[in-house]
Structure formats: C-alpha cells, structure tokens
Amino acid sequence: MTVQKYKIGDEVGVTEGPMQGIFGIVVGFYKKRNQYIVRFSGVQQAYYDESQLYPWHWKNKTEREVKRQ
C-alpha cells in the first residue's frame, strides 16, 4: 500500500514541464502508474509523480515564513 502525500482537492504547483508554476488541483490518483492527476482548467489535466508536485501555498510564502516551519 502506498501512502499518498496529496489528496483530492489539494492545491498544487508543478516543478517542471509546460505547466511549471501554474496552479492546479489534485483530482485523482492513478494507482497503476503511481501518479496524481492534476487539473489546471476545465479541460487541461495531466499525470505527475509526487516528486514533480509541491503544495501551492508554499509558492505564496516568503522565504522567511518557510524557514520558520
């Protein structure tokens, strides 16, 4: 059993590729590929490994706020 870091509805950003730095929402998890399905708009979605995602709220924090956690 794989422990998933993100849940459906979590707000994430992508670290690489054409959607890098764009806000997305986790809409599912594809167990067979061990990848998250992230939707960026009503019609755009893609599969990503956990290592390619980060929580969106981190992007909006200052460096000082992140260090305090």
N, C-alpha and C positions, 0 to 999 in steps of 0.2 A: 504494500500500500504506500502510495506517495503522498507526502504531506504537501499541500498546496499553500504557497505563500499568499496568493491573491484569491479573492472570492468574487463571485459575480456581483457587479455593481461597483467594484473598486475603480478609482480613478488612477490612471497610469500614464506614463510617458514612455517613449521608445528610445533606446540609446543609439540605434544605427539604422541605416536604410532611408528610404524616401519619406517615411513618416517620423523621422527623428525629431524629437522636441515638440511633437504635436499631441494635444490632449486626446486621450482615448479612455474607453470604459471596457472593463473585462465583461464579456457576455457569455463566456463558457470556457470549458476545459476539455480538450480532446485527449482522452486517456491513452489512446493507441499511439499517438505521436508525442505525448507528454508535453503538450503545448497549450498555451492560453489563446483564446480567440478574443481579439480586441477590436472593438468597433470605433471608428473615428467620425463617422457621419451616418446618416440614414442608410447609406448603401455601401460604404467602404469599411471593410474589415479584413484582418489578416491574422495569421498564426505566429506566435512568438514563444521562444523559450523563456523561462523565468529570468535567466541572466540578461536578457535583452530589455527587461522592463524595470521601471523604478516608480515608486509611489509619486503621484503628481504633486502632492503638497510639498515635497522636498524642493521642487523647482522654484516655488514661490517664496521660500525662506531665505533669509540672508545667511551668509557663511557663519556668522556669529551664533545665530539661532540653532543651526545644525550642530555645531560643536558642543552646545550645552546639553544635548540629548544623550 
